[in-house]
Amino acid sequence: MKSLFNQTDASEILGRVEYLPQTARRLWGKMEVAQMLAHCSAVLQMANGEKILSRTLLGWIFGRMAKKEYFNEKPFAENVPSDKHLKITDNRDFVTEKQRLITYIKKFQAAGENGTTKHPHPFFGELTPATWGTGMYKHLDHHLRQFGA
């Protein structure tokens, strides 16, 4: 399974981010490309412990059951909902957000499994470092596919 901790997988994701043009149009969802980049940075901040979110009620009820689906080989489905604290609705600068995301991807990859948060995911609860790495790869892949990259 692909993981952001794997150098080859991280390089692939970074290449796709670098390829992403400012003119990219979403294939689904509501975010514009710069908002998506900011959203992905916020999720990486959560994964590395810079951003701590409380567990959601839906997470307490359904999170454990959904983990198996989330951390398998299958890509995320289109239009999967996001925690309200990770939604980006204001206008963002594409160049700034692109560079910021590249920085967070490199930081997450370089820190390795020891750099992941010990706090539970707001929906899925406790995650191992390995599942954080897989989850971050799949999340980035999902949003890059959303914009054709």
N, CA, C and O atoms as a GROMACS GRO file, in nm:
protein
  596
    1MET      N    1   0.084  -0.117   0.000
    1MET     CA    2   0.000   0.000   0.000
    1MET      C    3   0.089   0.125   0.000
    1MET      O    4   0.193   0.128   0.066
    2LYS      N    5   0.048   0.226  -0.074
    2LYS     CA    6   0.130   0.346  -0.084
    2LYS      C    7   0.123   0.427   0.044
    2LYS      O    8   0.022   0.428   0.115
    3SER      N    9   0.233   0.497   0.073
    3SER     CA   10   0.245   0.575   0.196
    3SER      C   11   0.331   0.698   0.169
    3SER      O   12   0.426   0.694   0.091
    4LEU      N   13   0.296   0.806   0.234
    4LEU     CA   14   0.376   0.927   0.221
    4LEU      C   15   0.512   0.910   0.289
    4LEU      O   16   0.601   0.992   0.268
    5PHE      N   17   0.529   0.805   0.368
    5PHE     CA   18   0.659   0.778   0.429
    5PHE      C   19   0.755   0.709   0.332
    5PHE      O   20   0.876   0.706   0.356
    6ASN      N   21   0.703   0.654   0.225
    6ASN     CA   22   0.785   0.589   0.124
    6ASN      C   23   0.837   0.696   0.029
    6ASN      O   24   0.759   0.773  -0.027
    7GLN      N   25   0.967   0.704   0.011
    7GLN     CA   26   1.029   0.809  -0.070
    7GLN      C   27   0.975   0.812  -0.212
    7GLN      O   28   0.949   0.919  -0.267
    8THR      N   29   0.957   0.696  -0.272
    8THR     CA   30   0.906   0.689  -0.410
    8THR      C   31   0.765   0.744  -0.417
    8THR      O   32   0.732   0.821  -0.507
    9ASP      N   33   0.680   0.706  -0.321
    9ASP     CA   34   0.541   0.752  -0.319
    9ASP      C   35   0.535   0.903  -0.292
    9ASP      O   36   0.455   0.973  -0.353
   10ALA      N   37   0.618   0.952  -0.201
   10ALA     CA   38   0.622   1.095  -0.172
   10ALA      C   39   0.670   1.173  -0.294
   10ALA      O   40   0.616   1.280  -0.323
   11SER      N   41   0.768   1.122  -0.365
   11SER     CA   42   0.818   1.188  -0.486
   11SER      C   43   0.711   1.194  -0.594
   11SER      O   44   0.698   1.294  -0.665
   12GLU      N   45   0.634   1.088  -0.604
   12GLU     CA   46   0.524   1.085  -0.702
   12GLU      C   47   0.423   1.195  -0.670
   12GLU      O   48   0.382   1.270  -0.758
   13ILE      N   49   0.383   1.204  -0.543
   13ILE     CA   50   0.286   1.306  -0.501
   13ILE      C   51   0.343   1.446  -0.524
   13ILE      O   52   0.273   1.533  -0.576
   14LEU      N   53   0.468   1.467  -0.486
   14LEU     CA   54   0.530   1.598  -0.507
   14LEU      C   55   0.533   1.637  -0.654
   14LEU      O   56   0.510   1.752  -0.689
   15GLY      N   57   0.562   1.541  -0.740
   15GLY     CA   58   0.563   1.568  -0.884
   15GLY      C   59   0.426   1.609  -0.935
   15GLY      O   60   0.413   1.698  -1.018
   16ARG      N   61   0.324   1.543  -0.883
   16ARG     CA   62   0.187   1.577  -0.923
   16ARG      C   63   0.147   1.716  -0.873
   16ARG      O   64   0.078   1.790  -0.943
   17VAL      N   65   0.190   1.751  -0.752
   17VAL     CA   66   0.161   1.885  -0.699
   17VAL      C   67   0.233   1.989  -0.784
   17VAL      O   68   0.175   2.091  -0.821
   18GLU      N   69   0.358   1.964  -0.815
   18GLU     CA   70   0.435   2.060  -0.894
   18GLU      C   71   0.377   2.077  -1.034
   18GLU      O   72   0.384   2.186  -1.091
   19TYR      N   73   0.321   1.972  -1.090
   19TYR     CA   74   0.260   1.974  -1.223
   19TYR      C   75   0.128   2.052  -1.223
   19TYR      O   76   0.088   2.105  -1.327
   20LEU      N   77   0.062   2.060  -1.112
   20LEU     CA   78  -0.071   2.120  -1.101
   20LEU      C   79  -0.069   2.267  -1.145
   20LEU      O   80   0.002   2.348  -1.085
   21PRO      N   81  -0.148   2.302  -1.248
   21PRO     CA   82  -0.150   2.442  -1.292
   21PRO      C   83  -0.254   2.525  -1.215
   21PRO      O   84  -0.352   2.471  -1.162
   22GLN      N   85  -0.231   2.651  -1.211
   22GLN     CA   86  -0.323   2.744  -1.145
   22GLN      C   87  -0.460   2.743  -1.212
   22GLN      O   88  -0.561   2.778  -1.150
   23THR      N   89  -0.464   2.703  -1.336
   23THR     CA   90  -0.589   2.701  -1.412
   23THR      C   91  -0.667   2.571  -1.398
   23THR      O   92  -0.772   2.554  -1.459
   24ALA      N   93  -0.616   2.478  -1.316
   24ALA     CA   94  -0.683   2.349  -1.299
   24ALA      C   95  -0.826   2.371  -1.249
   24ALA      O   96  -0.851   2.454  -1.162
   25ARG      N   97  -0.918   2.294  -1.306
   25ARG     CA   98  -1.059   2.302  -1.268
   25ARG      C   99  -1.099   2.171  -1.200
   25ARG      O  100  -1.057   2.063  -1.239
   26ARG      N  101  -1.179   2.185  -1.099
   26ARG     CA  102  -1.224   2.067  -1.024
   26ARG      C  103  -1.313   1.979  -1.112
   26ARG      O  104  -1.389   2.027  -1.196
   27LEU      N  105  -1.302   1.850  -1.089
   27LEU     CA  106  -1.387   1.753  -1.155
   27LEU      C  107  -1.507   1.718  -1.066
   27LEU      O  108  -1.608   1.667  -1.115
   28TRP      N  109  -1.495   1.745  -0.938
   28TRP     CA  110  -1.605   1.730  -0.842
   28TRP      C  111  -1.576   1.821  -0.724
   28TRP      O  112  -1.467   1.876  -0.712
   29GLY      N  113  -1.675   1.836  -0.637
   29GLY     CA  114  -1.657   1.913  -0.515
   29GLY      C  115  -1.678   2.061  -0.533
   29GLY      O  116  -1.723   2.106  -0.639
   30LYS      N  117  -1.646   2.138  -0.428
   30LYS     CA  118  -1.674   2.282  -0.425
   30LYS      C  119  -1.549   2.369  -0.423
   30LYS      O  120  -1.555   2.486  -0.460
   31MET      N  121  -1.436   2.315  -0.379
   31MET     CA  122  -1.316   2.396  -0.364
   31MET      C  123  -1.253   2.432  -0.498
   31MET      O  124  -1.258   2.355  -0.594
   32GLU      N  125  -1.195   2.551  -0.501
   32GLU     CA  126  -1.109   2.589  -0.613
   32GLU      C  127  -0.970   2.531  -0.585
   32GLU      O  128  -0.945   2.483  -0.475
   33VAL      N  129  -0.882   2.534  -0.683
   33VAL     CA  130  -0.753   2.467  -0.670
   33VAL      C  131  -0.670   2.520  -0.553
   33VAL      O  132  -0.609   2.441  -0.481
   34ALA      N  133  -0.665   2.652  -0.533
   34ALA     CA  134  -0.585   2.707  -0.422
   34ALA      C  135  -0.645   2.668  -0.288
   34ALA      O  136  -0.572   2.645  -0.192
   35GLN      N  137  -0.778   2.661  -0.279
   35GLN     CA  138  -0.843   2.618  -0.155
   35GLN      C  139  -0.810   2.472  -0.126
   35GLN      O  140  -0.787   2.435  -0.010
   36MET      N  141  -0.807   2.390  -0.230
   36MET     CA  142  -0.772   2.248  -0.212
   36MET      C  143  -0.631   2.234  -0.159
   36MET      O  144  -0.605   2.152  -0.070
   37LEU      N  145  -0.539   2.313  -0.213
   37LEU     CA  146  -0.400   2.307  -0.166
   37LEU      C  147  -0.392   2.345  -0.018
   37LEU      O  148  -0.321   2.280   0.059
   38ALA      N  149  -0.465   2.450   0.022
   38ALA     CA  150  -0.467   2.493   0.162
   38ALA      C  151  -0.530   2.386   0.250
   38ALA      O  152  -0.484   2.362   0.361
   39HIS      N  153  -0.636   2.322   0.202
   39HIS     CA  154  -0.701   2.213   0.275
   39HIS      C  155  -0.603   2.098   0.298
   39HIS      O  156  -0.595   2.044   0.409
   40CYS      N  157  -0.529   2.060   0.195
   40CYS     CA  158  -0.434   1.950   0.209
   40CYS      C  159  -0.323   1.985   0.308
   40CYS      O  160  -0.278   1.899   0.384
   41SER      N  161  -0.279   2.109   0.310
   41SER     CA  162  -0.180   2.152   0.410
   41SER      C  163  -0.237   2.142   0.550
   41SER      O  164  -0.168   2.098   0.642
   42ALA      N  165  -0.363   2.183   0.568
   42ALA     CA  166  -0.427   2.176   0.699
   42ALA      C  167  -0.437   2.031   0.748
   42ALA      O  168  -0.418   2.005   0.867
   43VAL      N  169  -0.466   1.939   0.658
   43VAL     CA  170  -0.475   1.798   0.697
   43VAL      C  171  -0.337   1.745   0.737
   43VAL      O  172  -0.326   1.669   0.832
   44LEU      N  173  -0.233   1.784   0.666
   44LEU     CA  174  -0.098   1.744   0.705
   44LEU      C  175  -0.059   1.806   0.839
   44LEU      O  176   0.012   1.743   0.917
   45GLN      N  177  -0.104   1.928   0.866
   45GLN     CA  178  -0.080   1.989   0.997
   45GLN      C  179  -0.147   1.906   1.107
   45GLN      O  180  -0.093   1.893   1.217
   46MET      N  181  -0.263   1.852   1.078
   46MET     CA  182  -0.332   1.767   1.175
   46MET      C  183  -0.251   1.638   1.195
   46MET      O  184  -0.233   1.592   1.308
   47ALA      N  185  -0.202   1.582   1.086
   47ALA     CA  186  -0.127   1.456   1.094
   47ALA      C  187   0.005   1.470   1.168
   47ALA      O  188   0.050   1.376   1.232
   48ASN      N  189   0.067   1.589   1.161
   48ASN     CA  190   0.195   1.606   1.230
   48ASN      C  191   0.179   1.669   1.368
   48ASN      O  192   0.279   1.693   1.437
   49GLY      N  193   0.055   1.695   1.409
   49GLY     CA  194   0.030   1.744   1.544
   49GLY      C  195   0.028   1.895   1.560
   49GLY      O  196   0.010   1.944   1.671
   50GLU      N  197   0.045   1.970   1.452
   50GLU     CA  198   0.039   2.116   1.460
   50GLU      C  199  -0.104   2.166   1.477
   50GLU      O  200  -0.127   2.272   1.535
   51LYS      N  201  -0.200   2.089   1.427
   51LYS     CA  202  -0.341   2.126   1.434
   51LYS      C  203  -0.412   2.011   1.505
   51LYS      O  204  -0.411   1.898   1.457
   52ILE      N  205  -0.474   2.040   1.618
   52ILE     CA  206  -0.542   1.936   1.695
   52ILE      C  207  -0.692   1.961   1.690
   52ILE      O  208  -0.740   2.067   1.730
   53LEU      N  209  -0.764   1.861   1.642
   53LEU     CA  210  -0.909   1.870   1.632
   53LEU      C  211  -0.973   1.769   1.726
   53LEU      O  212  -0.921   1.660   1.746
   54SER      N  213  -1.085   1.807   1.782
   54SER     CA  214  -1.160   1.717   1.871
   54SER      C  215  -1.232   1.611   1.789
   54SER      O  216  -1.263   1.631   1.672
   55ARG      N  217  -1.257   1.499   1.853
   55ARG     CA  218  -1.334   1.393   1.789
   55ARG      C  219  -1.475   1.443   1.760
   55ARG      O  220  -1.533   1.516   1.840
   56THR      N  221  -1.528   1.405   1.646
   56THR     CA  222  -1.664   1.442   1.610
   56THR      C  223  -1.761   1.335   1.660
   56THR      O  224  -1.723   1.220   1.681
   57LEU      N  225  -1.886   1.374   1.678
   57LEU     CA  226  -1.988   1.278   1.720
   57LEU      C  227  -2.000   1.166   1.618
   57LEU      O  228  -2.007   1.048   1.655
   58LEU      N  229  -2.003   1.202   1.490
   58LEU     CA  230  -2.011   1.099   1.386
   58LEU      C  231  -1.890   1.007   1.391
   58LEU      O  232  -1.900   0.887   1.366
   59GLY      N  233  -1.775   1.065   1.424
   59GLY     CA  234  -1.653   0.984   1.436
   59GLY      C  235  -1.664   0.883   1.548
   59GLY      O  236  -1.624   0.768   1.533
   60TRP      N  237  -1.717   0.927   1.661
   60TRP     CA  238  -1.735   0.834   1.773
   60TRP      C  239  -1.829   0.721   1.735
   60TRP      O  240  -1.810   0.606   1.775
   61ILE      N  241  -1.932   0.753   1.656
   61ILE     CA  242  -2.032   0.653   1.621
   61ILE      C  243  -1.986   0.563   1.507
   61ILE      O  244  -1.999   0.440   1.515
   62PHE      N  245  -1.932   0.623   1.399
   62PHE     CA  246  -1.903   0.547   1.278
   62PHE      C  247  -1.755   0.533   1.243
   62PHE      O  248  -1.719   0.452   1.157
   63GLY      N  249  -1.669   0.608   1.308
   63GLY     CA  250  -1.528   0.612   1.270
   63GLY      C  251  -1.457   0.479   1.270
   63GLY      O  252  -1.384   0.447   1.176
   64ARG      N  253  -1.478   0.403   1.374
   64ARG     CA  254  -1.409   0.273   1.382
   64ARG      C  255  -1.451   0.180   1.268
   64ARG      O  256  -1.368   0.108   1.213
   65MET      N  257  -1.579   0.183   1.234
   65MET     CA  258  -1.629   0.097   1.126
   65MET      C  259  -1.575   0.142   0.990
   65MET      O  260  -1.550   0.059   0.902
   66ALA      N  261  -1.556   0.272   0.973
   66ALA     CA  262  -1.512   0.326   0.844
   66ALA      C  263  -1.362   0.312   0.822
   66ALA      O  264  -1.315   0.323   0.708
   67LYS      N  265  -1.286   0.287   0.927
   67LYS     CA  266  -1.139   0.278   0.914
   67LYS      C  267  -1.096   0.177   0.808
   67LYS      O  268  -1.007   0.205   0.728
   68LYS      N  269  -1.159   0.061   0.808
   68LYS     CA  270  -1.121  -0.045   0.714
   68LYS      C  271  -1.134   0.003   0.570
   68LYS      O  272  -1.048  -0.026   0.486
   69GLU      N  273  -1.240   0.075   0.541
   69GLU     CA  274  -1.262   0.127   0.406
   69GLU      C  275  -1.162   0.237   0.372
   69GLU      O  276  -1.114   0.245   0.259
   70TYR      N  277  -1.131   0.321   0.467
   70TYR     CA  278  -1.043   0.435   0.446
   70TYR      C  279  -0.899   0.394   0.422
   70TYR      O  280  -0.830   0.456   0.342
   71PHE      N  281  -0.854   0.291   0.489
   71PHE     CA  282  -0.713   0.252   0.483
   71PHE      C  283  -0.688   0.127   0.400
   71PHE      O  284  -0.599   0.049   0.431
   72ASN      N  285  -0.767   0.109   0.294
   72ASN     CA  286  -0.743  -0.003   0.204
   72ASN      C  287  -0.681   0.050   0.074
   72ASN      O  288  -0.648   0.168   0.065
   73GLU      N  289  -0.666  -0.036  -0.025
   73GLU     CA  290  -0.601   0.001  -0.152
   73GLU      C  291  -0.688   0.088  -0.241
   73GLU      O  292  -0.637   0.156  -0.330
   74LYS      N  293  -0.816   0.088  -0.218
   74LYS     CA  294  -0.911   0.158  -0.305
   74LYS      C  295  -0.903   0.311  -0.284
   74LYS      O  296  -0.901   0.357  -0.170
   75PRO      N  297  -0.898   0.388  -0.394
   75PRO     CA  298  -0.896   0.535  -0.379
   75PRO      C  299  -1.025   0.585  -0.313
   75PRO      O  300  -1.128   0.518  -0.317
   76PHE      N  301  -1.017   0.702  -0.252
   76PHE     CA  302  -1.135   0.763  -0.190
   76PHE      C  303  -1.240   0.791  -0.297
   76PHE      O  304  -1.208   0.821  -0.412
   77ALA      N  305  -1.364   0.781  -0.257
   77ALA     CA  306  -1.474   0.817  -0.345
   77ALA      C  307  -1.481   0.969  -0.360
   77ALA      O  308  -1.428   1.043  -0.277
   78GLU      N  309  -1.545   1.014  -0.466
   78GLU     CA  310  -1.566   1.157  -0.486
   78GLU      C  311  -1.660   1.211  -0.379
   78GLU      O  312  -1.745   1.139  -0.327
   79ASN      N  313  -1.644   1.339  -0.346
   79ASN     CA  314  -1.734   1.412  -0.257
   79ASN      C  315  -1.744   1.354  -0.116
   79ASN      O  316  -1.850   1.361  -0.054
   80VAL      N  317  -1.635   1.299  -0.065
   80VAL     CA  318  -1.632   1.253   0.074
   80VAL      C  319  -1.632   1.378   0.163
   80VAL      O  320  -1.552   1.469   0.139
   81PRO      N  321  -1.718   1.384   0.265
   81PRO     CA  322  -1.722   1.505   0.348
   81PRO      C  323  -1.595   1.522   0.432
   81PRO      O  324  -1.523   1.427   0.460
   82SER      N  325  -1.571   1.647   0.470
   82SER     CA  326  -1.454   1.681   0.549
   82SER      C  327  -1.497   1.746   0.679
   82SER      O  328  -1.605   1.804   0.689
   83ASP      N  329  -1.411   1.737   0.780
   83ASP     CA  330  -1.436   1.805   0.906
   83ASP      C  331  -1.450   1.955   0.879
   83ASP      O  332  -1.375   2.011   0.799
   84LYS      N  333  -1.545   2.018   0.944
   84LYS     CA  334  -1.571   2.161   0.920
   84LYS      C  335  -1.449   2.248   0.949
   84LYS      O  336  -1.435   2.356   0.891
   85HIS      N  337  -1.360   2.203   1.036
   85HIS     CA  338  -1.240   2.280   1.068
   85HIS      C  339  -1.132   2.268   0.962
   85HIS      O  340  -1.031   2.340   0.966
   86LEU      N  341  -1.152   2.179   0.867
   86LEU     CA  342  -1.054   2.159   0.760
   86LEU      C  343  -1.105   2.212   0.626
   86LEU      O  344  -1.035   2.205   0.525
   87LYS      N  345  -1.227   2.264   0.625
   87LYS     CA  346  -1.282   2.320   0.502
   87LYS      C  347  -1.225   2.460   0.482
   87LYS      O  348  -1.214   2.539   0.575
   88ILE      N  349  -1.188   2.488   0.359
   88ILE     CA  350  -1.133   2.618   0.323
   88ILE      C  351  -1.235   2.685   0.229
   88ILE      O  352  -1.262   2.634   0.120
   89THR      N  353  -1.290   2.797   0.272
   89THR     CA  354  -1.393   2.862   0.191
   89THR      C  355  -1.352   3.002   0.144
   89THR      O  356  -1.416   3.058   0.056
   90ASP      N  357  -1.246   3.057   0.202
   90ASP     CA  358  -1.203   3.191   0.160
   90ASP      C  359  -1.107   3.179   0.041
   90ASP      O  360  -1.056   3.071   0.012
   91ASN      N  361  -1.085   3.290  -0.026
   91ASN     CA  362  -0.994   3.292  -0.139
   91ASN      C  363  -0.850   3.276  -0.092
   91ASN      O  364  -0.811   3.331   0.011
   92ARG      N  365  -0.773   3.200  -0.168
   92ARG     CA  366  -0.632   3.176  -0.136
   92ARG      C  367  -0.546   3.204  -0.257
   92ARG      O  368  -0.593   3.197  -0.371
   93ASP      N  369  -0.420   3.235  -0.232
   93ASP     CA  370  -0.323   3.257  -0.339
   93ASP      C  371  -0.264   3.123  -0.382
   93ASP      O  372  -0.208   3.050  -0.300
   94PHE      N  373  -0.277   3.091  -0.508
   94PHE     CA  374  -0.233   2.962  -0.559
   94PHE      C  375  -0.084   2.937  -0.535
   94PHE      O  376  -0.046   2.832  -0.482
   95VAL      N  377   0.000   3.032  -0.572
   95VAL     CA  378   0.146   3.013  -0.561
   95VAL      C  379   0.186   2.991  -0.416
   95VAL      O  380   0.266   2.903  -0.386
   96THR      N  381   0.130   3.071  -0.326
   96THR     CA  382   0.162   3.058  -0.183
   96THR      C  383   0.118   2.922  -0.131
   96THR      O  384   0.194   2.855  -0.062
   97GLU      N  385  -0.005   2.881  -0.164
   97GLU     CA  386  -0.058   2.754  -0.112
   97GLU      C  387   0.013   2.634  -0.172
   97GLU      O  388   0.031   2.533  -0.105
   98LYS      N  389   0.052   2.644  -0.296
   98LYS     CA  390   0.125   2.534  -0.360
   98LYS      C  391   0.259   2.513  -0.291
   98LYS      O  392   0.297   2.401  -0.259
   99GLN      N  393   0.331   2.622  -0.268
   99GLN     CA  394   0.462   2.611  -0.202
   99GLN      C  395   0.446   2.561  -0.058
   99GLN      O  396   0.526   2.482  -0.009
  100ARG      N  397   0.342   2.610   0.008
  100ARG     CA  398   0.315   2.567   0.146
  100ARG      C  399   0.288   2.417   0.153
  100ARG      O  400   0.340   2.348   0.241
  101LEU      N  401   0.208   2.367   0.060
  101LEU     CA  402   0.180   2.223   0.058
  101LEU      C  403   0.306   2.142   0.030
  101LEU      O  404   0.329   2.040   0.095
  102ILE      N  405   0.385   2.185  -0.064
  102ILE     CA  406   0.511   2.115  -0.094
  102ILE      C  407   0.597   2.108   0.032
  102ILE      O  408   0.656   2.004   0.063
  103THR      N  409   0.604   2.218   0.105
  103THR     CA  410   0.682   2.223   0.229
  103THR      C  411   0.628   2.124   0.330
  103THR      O  412   0.705   2.052   0.393
  104TYR      N  413   0.495   2.118   0.348
  104TYR     CA  414   0.436   2.025   0.445
  104TYR      C  415   0.453   1.879   0.405
  104TYR      O  416   0.476   1.793   0.491
  105ILE      N  417   0.444   1.850   0.276
  105ILE     CA  418   0.465   1.712   0.231
  105ILE      C  419   0.608   1.670   0.262
  105ILE      O  420   0.631   1.561   0.315
  106LYS      N  421   0.704   1.754   0.229
  106LYS     CA  422   0.845   1.722   0.255
  106LYS      C  423   0.871   1.708   0.405
  106LYS      O  424   0.944   1.618   0.447
  107LYS      N  425   0.813   1.795   0.483
  107LYS     CA  426   0.830   1.790   0.628
  107LYS      C  427   0.773   1.661   0.686
  107LYS      O  428   0.836   1.596   0.770
  108PHE      N  429   0.653   1.624   0.642
  108PHE     CA  430   0.588   1.502   0.691
  108PHE      C  431   0.671   1.379   0.652
  108PHE      O  432   0.695   1.290   0.734
  109GLN      N  433   0.714   1.376   0.528
  109GLN     CA  434   0.792   1.261   0.479
  109GLN      C  435   0.924   1.251   0.553
  109GLN      O  436   0.965   1.142   0.592
  110ALA      N  437   0.991   1.362   0.572
  110ALA     CA  438   1.122   1.362   0.638
  110ALA      C  439   1.111   1.324   0.786
  110ALA      O  440   1.200   1.258   0.839
  111ALA      N  441   1.005   1.365   0.852
  111ALA     CA  442   0.988   1.335   0.995
  111ALA      C  443   0.962   1.186   1.017
  111ALA      O  444   0.993   1.132   1.123
  112GLY      N  445   0.905   1.121   0.918
  112GLY     CA  446   0.879   0.978   0.928
  112GLY      C  447   0.772   0.945   1.030
  112GLY      O  448   0.699   1.032   1.079
  113GLU      N  449   0.764   0.819   1.060
  113GLU     CA  450   0.659   0.771   1.150
  113GLU      C  451   0.667   0.834   1.289
  113GLU      O  452   0.564   0.850   1.355
  114ASN      N  453   0.786   0.868   1.335
  114ASN     CA  454   0.799   0.931   1.467
  114ASN      C  455   0.744   1.073   1.470
  114ASN      O  456   0.725   1.130   1.578
  115GLY      N  457   0.719   1.131   1.354
  115GLY     CA  458   0.669   1.268   1.347
  115GLY      C  459   0.518   1.280   1.346
  115GLY      O  460   0.464   1.390   1.342
  116THR      N  461   0.448   1.166   1.348
  116THR     CA  462   0.301   1.174   1.344
  116THR      C  463   0.245   1.209   1.482
  116THR      O  464   0.307   1.183   1.585
  117THR      N  465   0.128   1.267   1.478
  117THR     CA  466   0.061   1.306   1.602
  117THR      C  467   0.022   1.185   1.686
  117THR      O  468   0.000   1.076   1.633
  118LYS      N  469   0.014   1.206   1.813
  118LYS     CA  470  -0.035   1.101   1.904
  118LYS      C  471  -0.184   1.125   1.933
  118LYS      O  472  -0.249   1.044   1.999
  119HIS      N  473  -0.236   1.238   1.884
  119HIS     CA  474  -0.377   1.271   1.905
  119HIS      C  475  -0.463   1.190   1.808
  119HIS      O  476  -0.420   1.160   1.697
  120PRO      N  477  -0.584   1.155   1.849
  120PRO     CA  478  -0.671   1.079   1.759
  120PRO      C  479  -0.718   1.163   1.640
  120PRO      O  480  -0.730   1.285   1.650
  121HIS      N  481  -0.743   1.096   1.531
  121HIS     CA  482  -0.803   1.158   1.414
  121HIS      C  483  -0.945   1.199   1.453
  121HIS      O  484  -1.010   1.125   1.526
  122PRO      N  485  -0.996   1.314   1.407
  122PRO     CA  486  -1.129   1.359   1.451
  122PRO      C  487  -1.242   1.265   1.411
  122PRO      O  488  -1.347   1.265   1.476
  123PHE      N  489  -1.224   1.186   1.308
  123PHE     CA  490  -1.328   1.092   1.268
  123PHE      C  491  -1.291   0.948   1.301
  123PHE      O  492  -1.372   0.874   1.358
  124PHE      N  493  -1.169   0.906   1.267
  124PHE     CA  494  -1.129   0.766   1.280
  124PHE      C  495  -1.075   0.727   1.417
  124PHE      O  496  -1.065   0.608   1.448
  125GLY      N  497  -1.041   0.823   1.498
  125GLY     CA  498  -0.987   0.792   1.631
  125GLY      C  499  -0.839   0.763   1.624
  125GLY      O  500  -0.766   0.821   1.544
  126GLU      N  501  -0.794   0.671   1.709
  126GLU     CA  502  -0.651   0.638   1.718
  126GLU      C  503  -0.601   0.578   1.587
  126GLU      O  504  -0.662   0.486   1.532
  127LEU      N  505  -0.489   0.631   1.539
  127LEU     CA  506  -0.425   0.579   1.419
  127LEU      C  507  -0.280   0.547   1.451
  127LEU      O  508  -0.216   0.615   1.532
  128THR      N  509  -0.229   0.445   1.386
  128THR     CA  510  -0.088   0.415   1.398
  128THR      C  511  -0.011   0.509   1.305
  128THR      O  512  -0.069   0.566   1.213
  129PRO      N  513   0.118   0.525   1.327
  129PRO     CA  514   0.196   0.605   1.232
  129PRO      C  515   0.184   0.552   1.089
  129PRO      O  516   0.178   0.630   0.994
  130ALA      N  517   0.181   0.420   1.072
  130ALA     CA  518   0.169   0.363   0.938
  130ALA      C  519   0.037   0.403   0.872
  130ALA      O  520   0.034   0.433   0.752
  131THR      N  521  -0.072   0.403   0.948
  131THR     CA  522  -0.200   0.443   0.888
  131THR      C  523  -0.203   0.592   0.859
  131THR      O  524  -0.269   0.634   0.764
  132TRP      N  525  -0.134   0.674   0.939
  132TRP     CA  526  -0.124   0.816   0.905
  132TRP      C  527  -0.053   0.832   0.771
  132TRP      O  528  -0.097   0.911   0.687
  133GLY      N  529   0.054   0.759   0.749
  133GLY     CA  530   0.128   0.768   0.622
  133GLY      C  531   0.045   0.727   0.503
  133GLY      O  532   0.047   0.792   0.399
  134THR      N  533  -0.029   0.617   0.518
  134THR     CA  534  -0.118   0.570   0.413
  134THR      C  535  -0.232   0.670   0.390
  134THR      O  536  -0.264   0.704   0.277
  135GLY      N  537  -0.290   0.715   0.500
  135GLY     CA  538  -0.401   0.810   0.489
  135GLY      C  539  -0.362   0.939   0.423
  135GLY      O  540  -0.439   0.993   0.343
  136MET      N  541  -0.244   0.991   0.453
  136MET     CA  542  -0.201   1.117   0.393
  136MET      C  543  -0.173   1.098   0.244
  136MET      O  544  -0.202   1.188   0.164
  137TYR      N  545  -0.117   0.983   0.205
  137TYR     CA  546  -0.098   0.957   0.063
  137TYR      C  547  -0.233   0.954  -0.007
  137TYR      O  548  -0.252   1.020  -0.110
  138LYS      N  549  -0.328   0.878   0.048
  138LYS     CA  550  -0.459   0.863  -0.016
  138LYS      C  551  -0.534   0.996  -0.021
  138LYS      O  552  -0.602   1.024  -0.119
  139HIS      N  553  -0.522   1.077   0.083
  139HIS     CA  554  -0.589   1.206   0.084
  139HIS      C  555  -0.534   1.297  -0.025
  139HIS      O  556  -0.610   1.361  -0.098
  140LEU      N  557  -0.403   1.304  -0.036
  140LEU     CA  558  -0.342   1.386  -0.141
  140LEU      C  559  -0.376   1.333  -0.280
  140LEU      O  560  -0.407   1.411  -0.370
  141ASP      N  561  -0.370   1.202  -0.298
  141ASP     CA  562  -0.407   1.142  -0.425
  141ASP      C  563  -0.550   1.179  -0.463
  141ASP      O  564  -0.578   1.212  -0.578
  142HIS      N  565  -0.641   1.172  -0.367
  142HIS     CA  566  -0.782   1.205  -0.389
  142HIS      C  567  -0.797   1.347  -0.444
  142HIS      O  568  -0.865   1.369  -0.544
  143HIS      N  569  -0.733   1.442  -0.377
  143HIS     CA  570  -0.749   1.581  -0.420
  143HIS      C  571  -0.672   1.613  -0.547
  143HIS      O  572  -0.715   1.699  -0.624
  144LEU      N  573  -0.562   1.547  -0.571
  144LEU     CA  574  -0.492   1.568  -0.697
  144LEU      C  575  -0.575   1.510  -0.813
  144LEU      O  576  -0.581   1.571  -0.920
  145ARG      N  577  -0.638   1.396  -0.793
  145ARG     CA  578  -0.729   1.341  -0.895
  145ARG      C  579  -0.847   1.436  -0.917
  145ARG      O  580  -0.896   1.451  -1.029
  146GLN      N  581  -0.893   1.499  -0.809
  146GLN     CA  582  -1.005   1.594  -0.817
  146GLN      C  583  -0.975   1.706  -0.918
  146GLN      O  584  -1.066   1.758  -0.982
  147PHE      N  585  -0.847   1.740  -0.932
  147PHE     CA  586  -0.807   1.847  -1.022
  147PHE      C  587  -0.728   1.794  -1.143
  147PHE      O  588  -0.657   1.870  -1.209
  148GLY      N  589  -0.739   1.666  -1.170
  148GLY     CA  590  -0.680   1.609  -1.290
  148GLY      C  591  -0.530   1.594  -1.289
  148GLY      O  592  -0.468   1.581  -1.394
  149ALA      N  593  -0.470   1.594  -1.171
  149ALA     CA  594  -0.324   1.581  -1.162
  149ALA      C  595  -0.284   1.443  -1.113
  149ALA      O  596  -0.165   1.413  -1.100
   0.00000   0.00000   0.00000
